[in-house]
Amino acid sequence: MNYNQKLKEKFQYHPQIRRIARHRHLPKSIYCQIKEQRIMREARRRKELNRRKHSKPGSMPFVSERKKHIVAVVK
């Protein structure tokens, strides 16, 4: 690991090394979970938009994603 780190430091200005170092390296399982969560979130959003589109105007108010996750407001 130390050897690899020294190589990165030595060649840090080389364009290909700089390009690789800019990328975020994650374990494959985490990467796949993030991808799956993104797909699920998009599906929920699409379904909600379709429900809103096919229901009576004004019957389904628009709630932002941030406010959906708030459980209670403390006074």
N, C-alpha and C positions, 0 to 999 in steps of 0.2 A: 504494500500500500504506500509505503514511504517512497519507493522507487517511482511508482506511478505519479505520485504527487509532485516529485521533483521534475519529472518529465513534463508535466502540465505547466509547472512554473517556468521551465526552460523555454518551452515552445509556445508560451501563451500568446504571442503576437502573430503566430502563423494563422492565416485565415481559416484553414480547416479545423485546427484545434480550437480556435475561438468560437467557431460555429457550433462545434460539439459541446463546448463548455456552457454555451448560452442555453441549451436545452435543459429541461427539467427531467431528471432521471428518477422514475418511481418504480417500485416493484410492479410486476405485471398484474398481480391480483388486485392491487389498489387501483391501477389504471383501468382495469376492466370494470371494477365496481363503480368508479366515477362515470364511466361511459354508460353503464346500465342505469344509474340514477338519472343521468341526463335524458335518456330515452323515456324513462318513466315520467319525469317532470314534464317533458314535451307532450306526452300522451294525455296527461291530466289537463294541461293547458288547452290542448286541441279539443278535448271533450267538453270542457267548460265553455269554450267559444262556440261550439256547435249547439250546446244546450241554450246558450244565450241567443244565438241566431234564430232558433226555432221555437222560442217561447214568446209570450206576450211582451211587448216593449215595456221596460221598466219593472218587470216582475223579478228579474234577477239582477240585483245591483252589482256593480263591479267592485271587487275588493282586491287591493294590492297584495302581492305575495308577502310583503313584510308584515302586514296586518293580519294575515291568515294565521301566522305562527304565534301571535300574542295570545296567551291564555287568559290573563286578567290584567286589569289596570289597577295599580295600587294608588290610593289617594293619600 
